[in-house]
C-alpha cells in the first residue's frame, strides 16, 4: 500500500484508556506528513531530473550515432576518393606511357625517313658531281679540240703566206 501525506494526516487511531496524548499524536502526524510530502516532492524533482537527463542522454546518443555514421561515411568517401584518384593516376600514367611510346615510334620513323632522304640526297649529289665532272671533261675536250683546230688553222694561215 502506498501512503500519501493525506493518508497520514487523516489516520484515525482507536481510543484506549491511558493512551497517547491526542495533540501530541496529531502534531507528530502533521510533522511526519510534512516530511513525507517533502520526500515525495524531492522524489518527483529527482524523477524529473532523471527524465531530463535521460532525454539529454538520448539526444547525445543520437548525436553520437549521427557523428559515428558521419565519420563512417566520411571514411568511406575518403577511401572512394583515394581509390578513384589512384585509378585516374593509373589511367594518366598509361596514357602518358602510350603517348610517350607513340612519340618515340614517330621519332624513330622520322629518323629512318630522314636517313633515307639523306642517303637519297647523297646519291643525287654524287650523280650531279659525276655529271659535272663528265660535263667539265667534255668541255675540256671541246676546248682542247678548239685549241687543236686553232693550231691547225694557224698552220694553214702560215702556209698560205
Buried (B, 14 or more C-beta within 10 A) or exposed (E): EEEEBEEBBEEEEEEEEEEEEEEEEEEEBEEBBEEBBEEBEEEEEEEEEEEEEEEEEEEEEEEEEEEEEEEEEEEEEEEEEEEEEEEEEEEEEEEEEEEEEEEEEEEEEEEEEEEEEEEEEEEEEEEEEEEEEEEEEEEEEEEEEEEEEEEEEEEEEEEEE
